[in-house]
Amino acid sequence: MRLKESFVPHDSGTEQVMVDTSGKFLGLVRSNRTAAFIIDFLKEEHTEEEIVEALYEKYDAKKEVLAKDVRMVLDRLMEAGALPTVDM
């Protein structure tokens, strides 16, 4: 999966925000550091498992917890239309 090109993230230094330049999603996506890491990672094609592995290498946390967090962020990005809605 990969972030749709119309969704543009911006890091302000204290938080990441993302807007949809296509005009289909009328809102602003605000992200904490973990979600921002996932969004940045999705600028290129990656699987859900690859995202979990990348987070596991970066943070001291259990893979089960990371997998749950990744799923939550991916679900929210899909709801916003930032990711294709396909079965994973």
C-alpha positions as CSV (number, residue, x, y, z in Angstrom):
1,M,0.0,0.0,0.0
2,R,1.0,3.6,-0.6
3,L,-0.2,7.0,0.4
4,K,-2.2,8.6,-2.3
5,E,-0.3,11.4,-4.1
6,S,-3.1,13.9,-3.4
7,F,-2.4,13.7,0.3
8,V,0.4,16.0,1.3
9,P,2.0,15.7,4.7
10,H,3.8,18.7,6.3
11,D,6.0,18.5,9.4
12,S,5.7,21.7,11.4
13,G,8.4,20.6,13.9
14,T,6.0,19.9,16.7
15,E,3.4,17.9,14.8
16,Q,2.6,16.6,11.3
17,V,-0.5,17.7,9.4
18,M,-1.8,16.4,6.1
19,V,-4.2,17.8,3.6
20,D,-5.9,16.4,0.5
21,T,-5.1,18.5,-2.6
22,S,-7.8,16.7,-4.6
23,G,-10.6,18.3,-2.5
24,K,-12.3,15.0,-1.9
25,F,-11.4,15.0,1.8
26,L,-12.3,18.3,3.4
27,G,-10.3,18.4,6.5
28,L,-6.9,18.2,8.1
29,V,-5.2,15.1,9.4
30,R,-3.1,15.7,12.5
31,S,-0.6,13.1,13.5
32,N,1.5,12.3,16.5
33,R,5.1,11.1,16.0
34,T,4.2,7.5,15.5
35,A,1.5,8.1,13.0
36,A,3.8,10.6,11.2
37,F,6.4,7.9,11.0
38,I,3.8,5.6,9.4
39,I,2.6,8.3,7.0
40,D,6.2,9.1,6.0
41,F,6.9,5.4,5.5
42,L,3.9,5.1,3.2
43,K,5.3,7.6,0.8
44,E,6.7,4.5,-0.8
45,E,5.0,1.1,-1.3
46,H,5.1,-1.1,1.8
47,T,3.1,-3.8,3.4
48,E,1.5,-3.6,6.8
49,E,4.0,-6.1,8.1
50,E,6.9,-4.0,6.8
51,I,5.5,-1.0,8.7
52,V,5.3,-3.0,11.9
53,E,8.9,-4.2,11.4
54,A,10.2,-0.6,10.8
55,L,8.5,0.6,14.0
56,Y,9.8,-2.4,15.9
57,E,13.4,-1.4,14.9
58,K,12.8,2.2,15.9
59,Y,10.8,1.8,19.2
60,D,11.1,-0.4,22.2
61,A,7.7,-2.0,22.1
62,K,6.1,-5.4,21.7
63,K,5.2,-6.3,18.1
64,E,1.6,-7.1,19.1
65,V,1.2,-3.5,20.4
66,L,2.8,-2.0,17.3
67,A,0.7,-4.1,15.0
68,K,-2.5,-2.9,16.7
69,D,-1.3,0.7,16.5
70,V,-0.4,0.3,12.8
71,R,-3.8,-1.2,12.0
72,M,-5.6,1.7,13.8
73,V,-3.6,4.4,11.8
74,L,-4.1,2.5,8.5
75,D,-7.9,2.3,9.2
76,R,-8.1,6.0,9.9
77,L,-6.1,6.8,6.8
78,M,-8.4,4.6,4.7
79,E,-11.5,6.4,6.2
80,A,-9.9,9.8,5.2
81,G,-9.3,8.4,1.7
82,A,-5.5,8.7,2.0
83,L,-5.0,4.9,1.2
84,P,-6.7,2.6,-1.2
85,T,-9.4,0.6,0.4
86,V,-8.3,-3.0,-0.4
87,D,-8.4,-6.1,1.7
88,M,-5.1,-6.7,3.4
